[in-house]
Amino acid sequence: MIYLTNYFRLTLNILKLMKQLILIIAGIILLLYMPGCGQSDKSKILEQYKYDESKSGSDGIITKKIGSWVKEGITCYGIVIVDDKNGIPLRIKVVHAKVISIDPDKIIMRSLENIDMSPVDGCDKFTLKKGDDWNETEGDLFQTKEDAIKFVDTYYPGLRMK
């Protein structure tokens, strides 16, 4: 019986010491954090974290070339170019399309009409069906069909398919 009573006294003393130790540790942690709470002017810290527009997804290479009118879901006109093996344009056709999504390096477009391009050596896809998607990497998008035709006739004279 004496043994159990001494055991409980020892356990109670250990618990009291642990409680005091926890309070001392909590007090030290509180004292370490208090100087940080006293700083009310955070503007100097926030100045270090400036927003860098060159890293944002909407200000990539492709979005610098297109106009501000290009938004996801808008319908517009693009151009489809068939190149030869050396990358020289052979045929160009204006296509009515919808902007699906805008990424920093490409715009995903969806065709709203069927386009049939005549076969060319080295090219395995000659048609673009309504609903087909493609990646616009050049940014040649136009609000009207007339603008697209004018662009093609100016920069690629004689290559536009009607």
Buried (B, 14 or more C-beta within 10 A) or exposed (E): EEEEEEEEEEEEEEEEEEEEEEEEEEEEEEEEEEEEEEEEEEEEEEEEEEEEEEEEEEEBEBBEEBEEEBEEEEEBBBBBBBBEEEEEBBBBBBBBBBBBEBBBEBBBBBBBEEBEBEEBEEBEEEEBEEEBEBEBEEBBBBBEEEBBBEBBEEEBEEBBBE
